[in-house]
């Protein structure tokens, strides 16, 4: 299926947010990550339940330290 991931067209076989994060190599145990699908934040507890659909816009944001 074709989705937009952080603004880029991406082909994926992932069916859920959690599968997409694993597919893209995200560390699911690390803190400071937020996910939104079609401009709605998806709580971490819902990542395995939130299904993806053709054309979804997914934003993955990871907090970083710095000064």
Rosetta blueprint (number, residue, H / E / L):
1 X L
2 X E
3 X E
4 X E
5 X E
6 X L
7 X L
8 X E
9 X E
10 X E
11 X E
12 X L
13 X L
14 X L
15 X L
16 X E
17 X H
18 X H
19 X H
20 X H
21 X H
22 X H
23 X H
24 X L
25 X L
26 X L
27 X L
28 X L
29 X L
30 X L
31 X L
32 X L
33 X E
34 X E
35 X E
36 X E
37 X E
38 X L
39 X L
40 X E
41 X E
42 X E
43 X L
44 X H
45 X H
46 X H
47 X L
48 X L
49 X L
50 X L
51 X E
52 X L
53 X L
54 X L
55 X L
56 X L
57 X E
58 X E
59 X E
60 X E
61 X E
62 X E
63 X L
64 X L
65 X L
66 X L
67 X L
